[in-house]
Protein backbone atom coordinates (compact mmCIF):
# COMPACT_ATOMS: atom_id res chain seq x y z
CA UNK A 1 0.00 0.00 0.00
CA UNK A 2 2.95 2.31 0.61
CA UNK A 3 3.93 2.10 -3.07
CA UNK A 4 0.38 3.00 -4.07
CA UNK A 5 0.60 6.16 -1.95
CA UNK A 6 4.23 7.00 -2.77
CA UNK A 7 5.04 9.86 -5.15
CA UNK A 8 5.67 8.91 -8.77
CA UNK A 9 9.22 7.80 -9.51
CA UNK A 10 9.99 6.49 -6.02
CA UNK A 11 9.35 2.78 -6.70
CA UNK A 12 12.24 0.32 -6.63
CA UNK A 13 13.68 -1.04 -9.89
CA UNK A 14 11.91 -4.41 -9.59
CA UNK A 15 8.50 -2.80 -9.17
CA UNK A 16 9.12 -0.60 -12.19
CA UNK A 17 10.14 -3.54 -14.47
CA UNK A 18 7.76 -6.23 -13.19
CA UNK A 19 4.36 -6.13 -14.93
CA UNK A 20 2.71 -8.06 -12.07
CA UNK A 21 3.98 -5.58 -9.46
CA UNK A 22 2.97 -2.59 -11.61
CA UNK A 23 -0.53 -4.03 -12.06
CA UNK A 24 -0.83 -4.71 -8.33
CA UNK A 25 0.26 -1.16 -7.46
CA UNK A 26 -2.22 0.27 -9.99
CA UNK A 27 -5.03 -1.78 -8.44
CA UNK A 28 -4.06 -0.73 -4.93
CA UNK A 29 -3.85 2.91 -6.05
CA UNK A 30 -7.42 2.74 -7.39
CA UNK A 31 -8.59 1.07 -4.19
CA UNK A 32 -6.79 3.69 -2.07
CA UNK A 33 -8.40 6.53 -4.07
CA UNK A 34 -11.84 4.99 -3.61
CA UNK A 35 -11.46 4.56 0.15
CA UNK A 36 -10.06 8.10 0.56
CA UNK A 37 -13.04 9.48 -1.36
CA UNK A 38 -15.35 7.63 1.00
CA UNK A 39 -13.64 9.10 4.05
CA UNK A 40 -13.55 12.70 2.77
CA UNK A 41 -16.95 12.99 1.10
CA UNK A 42 -19.69 14.76 3.03
CA UNK A 43 -22.46 12.80 1.35
CA UNK A 44 -20.80 9.96 -0.46
CA UNK A 45 -22.68 8.00 -3.09
CA UNK A 46 -22.13 4.77 -1.19
CA UNK A 47 -23.48 2.48 -3.90
CA UNK A 48 -21.18 3.93 -6.57
CA UNK A 49 -18.19 3.93 -4.26
CA UNK A 50 -18.88 0.41 -3.01
CA UNK A 51 -19.08 -0.79 -6.63
CA UNK A 52 -15.73 0.84 -7.42
CA UNK A 53 -14.10 -0.84 -4.40
CA UNK A 54 -15.66 -4.23 -5.19
CA UNK A 55 -14.56 -4.02 -8.85
CA UNK A 56 -11.00 -3.18 -7.83
CA UNK A 57 -10.89 -6.14 -5.44
CA UNK A 58 -12.43 -8.51 -8.00
CA UNK A 59 -9.87 -7.46 -10.61
CA UNK A 60 -7.08 -8.47 -8.25
CA UNK A 61 -8.67 -11.83 -7.38
CA UNK A 62 -9.23 -12.87 -11.02
CA UNK A 63 -5.54 -12.87 -11.85
CA UNK A 64 -4.96 -16.15 -10.03
CA UNK A 65 -1.79 -17.49 -8.52
CA UNK A 66 1.68 -16.52 -9.66
CA UNK A 67 3.33 -19.43 -11.48
CA UNK A 68 7.10 -19.74 -11.54
CA UNK A 69 8.54 -20.08 -15.03
CA UNK A 70 11.19 -22.68 -15.80
CA UNK A 71 14.18 -20.32 -15.87
CA UNK A 72 16.51 -21.07 -12.94
CA UNK A 73 18.68 -18.02 -13.60
CA UNK A 74 15.83 -15.57 -13.16
CA UNK A 75 12.85 -15.14 -10.88
CA UNK A 76 10.23 -15.02 -13.66
CA UNK A 77 6.55 -15.51 -12.96
CA UNK A 78 3.26 -15.34 -14.83
CA UNK A 79 -0.25 -15.06 -13.43
CA UNK A 80 -2.34 -18.20 -13.80
CA UNK A 81 -5.08 -16.48 -15.82
CA UNK A 82 -2.61 -15.30 -18.47
CA UNK A 83 -0.95 -18.71 -18.73
CA UNK A 84 -4.35 -20.43 -18.97
CA UNK A 85 -5.38 -18.09 -21.79
CA UNK A 86 -2.27 -18.95 -23.81
CA UNK A 87 -2.78 -22.69 -23.23
CA UNK A 88 -6.49 -22.50 -24.17
CA UNK A 89 -5.57 -20.79 -27.43
CA UNK A 90 -3.01 -23.52 -28.15
CA UNK A 91 -5.59 -26.23 -27.53
CA UNK A 92 -8.06 -24.43 -29.80
CA UNK A 93 -5.62 -24.74 -32.72
CA UNK A 94 -6.42 -28.46 -32.88
CA UNK A 95 -9.10 -28.92 -35.57
CA UNK A 96 -12.39 -30.21 -34.22
CA UNK A 97 -11.92 -29.05 -30.63
CA UNK A 98 -12.94 -26.03 -28.59
CA UNK A 99 -11.60 -25.42 -25.09
CA UNK A 100 -14.06 -24.59 -22.32
CA UNK A 101 -11.66 -24.24 -19.38
CA UNK A 102 -8.04 -24.54 -18.35
CA UNK A 103 -6.72 -24.91 -14.80
CA UNK A 104 -3.12 -25.03 -13.66
CA UNK A 105 -1.94 -26.50 -10.39
CA UNK A 106 1.46 -27.31 -8.91
CA UNK A 107 2.83 -30.73 -9.75
CA UNK A 108 3.46 -33.04 -6.82
CA UNK A 109 7.00 -32.74 -5.58
CA UNK A 110 7.95 -29.38 -7.04
CA UNK A 111 7.03 -25.72 -7.11
CA UNK A 112 8.25 -25.11 -10.66
CA UNK A 113 6.43 -27.92 -12.52
CA UNK A 114 2.69 -27.74 -13.16
CA UNK A 115 -0.27 -29.92 -14.09
CA UNK A 116 -2.73 -28.60 -16.70
CA UNK A 117 -6.36 -29.71 -16.68
CA UNK A 118 -8.39 -28.83 -19.78
CA UNK A 119 -12.07 -29.29 -20.48
CA UNK A 120 -12.85 -29.39 -24.20
CA UNK A 121 -15.70 -30.01 -26.61
CA UNK A 122 -14.81 -32.16 -29.62
CA UNK A 123 -16.22 -33.26 -32.94
CA UNK A 124 -16.60 -36.99 -33.41
CA UNK A 125 -15.02 -37.04 -36.87
CA UNK A 126 -11.78 -38.57 -35.46
CA UNK A 127 -11.14 -40.91 -32.55
CA UNK A 128 -11.23 -39.01 -29.26
CA UNK A 129 -7.89 -40.45 -28.17
CA UNK A 130 -6.21 -38.90 -31.23
CA UNK A 131 -7.87 -35.54 -30.62
CA UNK A 132 -6.98 -35.58 -26.93
CA UNK A 133 -3.37 -36.42 -27.76
CA UNK A 134 -3.23 -33.60 -30.34
CA UNK A 135 -4.58 -31.17 -27.72
CA UNK A 136 -2.05 -32.46 -25.18
CA UNK A 137 0.86 -31.95 -27.61
CA UNK A 138 -0.30 -28.44 -28.59
CA UNK A 139 -0.54 -27.44 -24.91
CA UNK A 140 2.84 -28.95 -24.02
CA UNK A 141 4.45 -27.14 -26.97
CA UNK A 142 2.93 -23.78 -25.99
CA UNK A 143 3.82 -24.26 -22.34
CA UNK A 144 7.46 -24.97 -23.14
CA UNK A 145 8.14 -22.79 -26.19
CA UNK A 146 5.78 -19.85 -25.72
CA UNK A 147 5.60 -19.50 -21.94
CA UNK A 148 8.68 -21.31 -20.65
CA UNK A 149 6.42 -23.14 -18.19
CA UNK A 150 7.36 -26.63 -16.99
CA UNK A 151 4.33 -28.93 -17.36
CA UNK A 152 4.44 -32.55 -16.24
CA UNK A 153 0.88 -33.58 -17.13
CA UNK A 154 -1.92 -32.38 -19.39
CA UNK A 155 -5.28 -33.90 -18.48
CA UNK A 156 -7.89 -33.54 -21.24
CA UNK A 157 -11.54 -34.00 -20.30
CA UNK A 158 -14.03 -34.07 -23.20
CA UNK A 159 -17.38 -32.93 -21.82
CA UNK A 160 -19.34 -32.01 -24.95
CA UNK A 161 -19.73 -32.95 -28.59
CA UNK A 162 -19.46 -30.36 -31.36
CA UNK A 163 -21.68 -30.76 -34.38
CA UNK A 164 -19.77 -31.21 -37.65
CA UNK A 165 -19.72 -28.00 -39.65
CA UNK A 166 -21.26 -28.03 -43.08
CA UNK A 167 -18.43 -26.82 -45.27
CA UNK A 168 -19.35 -26.37 -48.96
CA UNK A 169 -17.75 -29.04 -51.10
CA UNK A 170 -17.56 -31.72 -48.42
CA UNK A 171 -18.93 -35.18 -49.12
CA UNK A 172 -22.01 -34.60 -46.88
CA UNK A 173 -22.81 -31.32 -48.63
CA UNK A 174 -22.47 -32.93 -52.09
CA UNK A 175 -24.67 -35.90 -51.16
CA UNK A 176 -27.48 -33.56 -50.02
CA UNK A 177 -27.90 -32.11 -53.53
C-alpha atoms as one frame of an Amber mdcrd trajectory, in Angstrom:
protein
   0.000   0.000   0.000   2.954   2.315   0.613   3.929   2.103  -3.070   0.379
   2.997  -4.071   0.603   6.160  -1.950   4.233   6.998  -2.767   5.041   9.862
  -5.148   5.666   8.906  -8.771   9.221   7.798  -9.505   9.992   6.488  -6.020
   9.351   2.782  -6.703  12.239   0.321  -6.627  13.677  -1.045  -9.892  11.908
  -4.407  -9.586   8.499  -2.796  -9.172   9.119  -0.597 -12.189  10.141  -3.537
 -14.466   7.764  -6.231 -13.191   4.359  -6.135 -14.932   2.707  -8.055 -12.068
   3.976  -5.583  -9.461   2.971  -2.594 -11.613  -0.532  -4.030 -12.058  -0.826
  -4.711  -8.332   0.261  -1.161  -7.455  -2.217   0.274  -9.993  -5.031  -1.780
  -8.440  -4.057  -0.731  -4.928  -3.845   2.913  -6.047  -7.417   2.741  -7.391
  -8.592   1.071  -4.191  -6.792   3.693  -2.071  -8.400   6.529  -4.067 -11.845
   4.990  -3.606 -11.462   4.556   0.147 -10.061   8.096   0.560 -13.040   9.480
  -1.364 -15.350   7.630   0.995 -13.641   9.095   4.050 -13.546  12.701   2.773
 -16.953  12.988   1.099 -19.691  14.764   3.028 -22.463  12.804   1.346 -20.801
   9.957  -0.461 -22.684   8.000  -3.086 -22.132   4.773  -1.188 -23.484   2.483
  -3.901 -21.178   3.928  -6.568 -18.190   3.934  -4.261 -18.877   0.412  -3.014
 -19.082  -0.792  -6.625 -15.731   0.836  -7.415 -14.104  -0.838  -4.398 -15.663
  -4.233  -5.193 -14.565  -4.020  -8.845 -10.999  -3.177  -7.825 -10.886  -6.138
  -5.439 -12.425  -8.512  -7.998  -9.873  -7.464 -10.607  -7.078  -8.471  -8.247
  -8.672 -11.830  -7.383  -9.226 -12.870 -11.025  -5.545 -12.865 -11.845  -4.964
 -16.150 -10.031  -1.791 -17.494  -8.517   1.676 -16.521  -9.661   3.326 -19.433
 -11.483   7.100 -19.738 -11.539   8.538 -20.083 -15.027  11.186 -22.679 -15.801
  14.175 -20.324 -15.866  16.507 -21.068 -12.940  18.681 -18.016 -13.597  15.827
 -15.574 -13.158  12.852 -15.144 -10.883  10.234 -15.022 -13.658   6.546 -15.515
 -12.964   3.255 -15.335 -14.828  -0.255 -15.064 -13.429  -2.342 -18.198 -13.801
  -5.082 -16.482 -15.816  -2.608 -15.299 -18.469  -0.950 -18.715 -18.732  -4.353
 -20.432 -18.967  -5.380 -18.095 -21.786  -2.269 -18.953 -23.807  -2.783 -22.686
 -23.225  -6.492 -22.501 -24.169  -5.565 -20.789 -27.426  -3.005 -23.519 -28.152
  -5.594 -26.225 -27.528  -8.058 -24.431 -29.801  -5.624 -24.743 -32.723  -6.422
 -28.464 -32.883  -9.098 -28.924 -35.569 -12.388 -30.210 -34.222 -11.922 -29.047
 -30.630 -12.942 -26.034 -28.588 -11.596 -25.425 -25.091 -14.056 -24.588 -22.324
 -11.663 -24.240 -19.377  -8.044 -24.541 -18.346  -6.718 -24.908 -14.804  -3.117
 -25.028 -13.661  -1.939 -26.500 -10.390   1.464 -27.307  -8.908   2.834 -30.727
  -9.747   3.462 -33.041  -6.818   6.997 -32.741  -5.582   7.954 -29.379  -7.037
   7.032 -25.723  -7.109   8.254 -25.111 -10.664   6.426 -27.925 -12.517   2.686
 -27.742 -13.158  -0.272 -29.920 -14.093  -2.727 -28.597 -16.696  -6.360 -29.709
 -16.679  -8.392 -28.830 -19.775 -12.065 -29.288 -20.477 -12.852 -29.385 -24.202
 -15.703 -30.007 -26.608 -14.814 -32.162 -29.621 -16.218 -33.263 -32.940 -16.596
 -36.992 -33.410 -15.016 -37.044 -36.869 -11.781 -38.569 -35.462 -11.138 -40.914
 -32.550 -11.234 -39.006 -29.264  -7.892 -40.450 -28.174  -6.211 -38.901 -31.230
  -7.866 -35.543 -30.624  -6.976 -35.576 -26.935  -3.367 -36.416 -27.764  -3.227
 -33.600 -30.341  -4.581 -31.169 -27.717  -2.046 -32.464 -25.179   0.856 -31.951
 -27.609  -0.301 -28.443 -28.590  -0.542 -27.438 -24.915   2.844 -28.951 -24.023
   4.453 -27.137 -26.967   2.927 -23.780 -25.990   3.823 -24.260 -22.337   7.457
 -24.973 -23.142   8.140 -22.794 -26.190   5.777 -19.849 -25.720   5.598 -19.499
 -21.937   8.678 -21.312 -20.652   6.420 -23.139 -18.187   7.363 -26.633 -16.995
   4.328 -28.925 -17.362   4.436 -32.548 -16.244   0.881 -33.580 -17.130  -1.923
 -32.378 -19.388  -5.280 -33.903 -18.485  -7.889 -33.540 -21.241 -11.536 -33.997
 -20.298 -14.034 -34.070 -23.198 -17.384 -32.933 -21.821 -19.339 -32.007 -24.947
 -19.725 -32.951 -28.594 -19.463 -30.360 -31.360 -21.685 -30.763 -34.378 -19.766
 -31.206 -37.649 -19.723 -28.005 -39.655 -21.262 -28.032 -43.081 -18.435 -26.819
 -45.273 -19.352 -26.369 -48.958 -17.748 -29.036 -51.100 -17.556 -31.717 -48.417
 -18.932 -35.177 -49.118 -22.006 -34.602 -46.876 -22.805 -31.324 -48.630 -22.474
 -32.925 -52.087 -24.675 -35.897 -51.165 -27.483 -33.561 -50.024 -27.904 -32.113
 -53.528
